[in-house]
């Protein structure tokens, strides 16, 4: 591939961010680790956690 800026190579607007090393991830933004640790299943059904997440 030629020395083309990534934004023009994939049709992104000029100046669009394409490097996110060291930035907050979407999982961090949502605090997924904390939310998932708060779950307290009440049964042994394998899909109970999925049900709680979806609803």
Rosetta blueprint (number, residue, H / E / L):
1 X L
2 X L
3 X L
4 X L
5 X L
6 X H
7 X H
8 X H
9 X H
10 X L
11 X L
12 X L
13 X L
14 X L
15 X L
16 X L
17 X L
18 X L
19 X L
20 X L
21 X L
22 X L
23 X L
24 X L
25 X L
26 X H
27 X H
28 X H
29 X H
30 X H
31 X L
32 X H
33 X H
34 X H
35 X H
36 X H
37 X H
38 X L
39 X L
40 X L
41 X L
42 X L
43 X L
44 X L
45 X L
46 X L
47 X L
48 X H
49 X H
50 X H
51 X H
52 X H
53 X H
54 X H
55 X L
